Amino acid sequence: MQEIEYVDVVNENGGVISSISKDEAHIKGLLHMTVISEVINSKGEWLLVKQANDRQDAGQYVSPIGGHVKSKESLKDALKREAWEEVGLKDFKFELVGKGIFNREVLGRKENHYFIMYKIFSDEEPTLNNESVSCERFTVEQIKKELKTNPQKFGAAFHFVWKRFFQTLILNLYGSRAV
């Protein structure tokens, strides 16, 4: 029997309202926290994972770390747990990028996630779990080009993350050449 995972339902400012099962949060479309992170190596390459066929963005590239924050779990602990579970990272530096609400219906459920977005800096080789079938490293220029010429290569969650958290940053760094 699978253990029931509880999450905190939050308001649009991230304030906790109540605690319910993750399944119930998805059935009812209630807003709850998820940690998301890009993994960037010392060469500035971004690690992206291709999702397994039973996942939300099957066969598409997404951020390598993304998972629910358990009820009463700290964001830092959730990030460390998810980094270990999803790509096998233990020791790494990270920084907060920002927060945003991502809402969609997929796989018969309502995902209403309060994304807490991070960047992890690591040169460790990833060890993938069953949620991903492969991984690839991309430069920022490659991501920009692929998003423009081959947008279906990336999942909806990655499109949201790029536009919400990184497009403005990339514009500031690279000027009008950014996508």
N, C-alpha and C positions, 0 to 999 in steps of 0.2 A: 504494500500500500504506500502510495506516494504521500510524503509529508506536505501538509498545507502550508503555503508560504503567505505570510501576511505583509501587507504594505500599508503605509500611511496615506490616506486621502488628504490632499492639500488644496489650499485655495490658490488663486493666481499669483500670490506673492510667496508661495512656498510654505505658508503656515499650516500646521497640522490640524485637521478637522476631526478625523477619526481613523480607526484601524480596521481593515477588512481583508479578506483573502484576495490574493492577486487575481484569481479567476473571477470573483465577484466584481472587482474593480473593472475588469475588461468587459464583463457582461453588461454592466451598467454604464460603462464609459466614464468612470470617475477619474478625475485627475490625480495622478500619483507620480512619485519621483523615480527617475531613471538616471544612472550615471552613464555618460558616453565619453569616450576618449579616442583621440587620434594618437598613434604611436609614431614618433618621429625620431629617426636616428641622427647620428652626428654629421651625416652628409646632407641632412635636410630632407631625406626621403621619407614619405609617408607610407606606412604599412596599412594596406587594406585587405580585407578578407572577403572571399566569395562565399556567399551563404549556401548552406545545404538545401536540398529540395523541399524539406519540410518546414523551412523557416519563412519569415515574413517577406524577405526580398530574395527569394530563391534564385540562385544562379547569377546574382548581381553582387558587385562590390559595395561594401559598407564599412563603416568605422569598425576597427577590430574589437573594441570593447564597448559593450552596451548591455546594461542589465538593471534590474529593479533594485531599488534601495529597500531593504527589509524594514519592517516596522521597528522603530526606535534605533536603527543602525545609523552610525555616523556616515556622512558622505565619504570621508577619507577611508573608513573601513570598507564601505561598499565598493569604492574604486579599487582598493587593493584586492579584495575578494574577487571581483569581476576580472581584473587583469590576470590573476592567477588562473581562474577557471577557464577563461576564454583564450588566452595566448601564452600562459605559463610564465608570466613575468612576476618576479618577486621583489627585486630591488631596483627602484627607479625614482627619478625625480619627476615631479608633475607640477602643473600650474592650472588654475581655474581660468577658463576662457569666458564663460558666461552662462546664462540661463535662458530657456525659451520653451514654449509649449508646442508640442507636436501632436497633432490629432489626426487619426485616420481610421478607417475600417479596413481590416485585412484578416484573412483566415477565419472569417466568421466572428470576429470580436472587435470591440471598439477600443483602440489604443489611444488613450488620452494621457500623454506622458509629459511630465514637467522635466525636461532635459537639463541636467547639470553637466555642462560641457567642459572637458579637460583636455590638456595636451600632456602626454607622457613622453619623456625623453629616455630612449633606451637603444642600445646596440645589440641587445640579446636577440638570439634567433627565436622566433615564436614556436610554440608547441600548440597546435590547434586542437580544439575539442570537437565534438560531433556536430556543432552548429555551423561549422565552416568546412568547405571541401578543399580550399587552397588559399594562398595569400600571394600578394605581389607588392613590391615597393614602387612608388610613383614619386617623381619630382612634382613640385607645384606646377611647373610648366606642362608636364604630361597630364596632370589632372585637369587643368584648364582646357587643354586641347581636346581631351576625351569627353569632357562635359559638353563641349560645343559640337563636336563631330559625331559622338557616339553616346548620347546621354543615357540610353537604355542599359549601358554597361554598369550603371550605378543604381542602387536602390533608392526608393523614395526618401528613406531616412537620411541617406548621405546627401542627397540633393538639398534637403532641409538644412542639415548641419552646415554644408558649404555656404549656402546663401545666407543663413541666419548668423553664423559665427565667423566665417572666414573670408567671404567675398570682400567685405569692406576692409578687412585687415590686409588682404592681398592687394587691393586697390591702393591702399596707403603705402605699401611696400614697393609695388611695381608700377604704380601710375595707371594710366588708361589702358595699358596693354592687358590688364586683367579681364577675366571673363566675369 
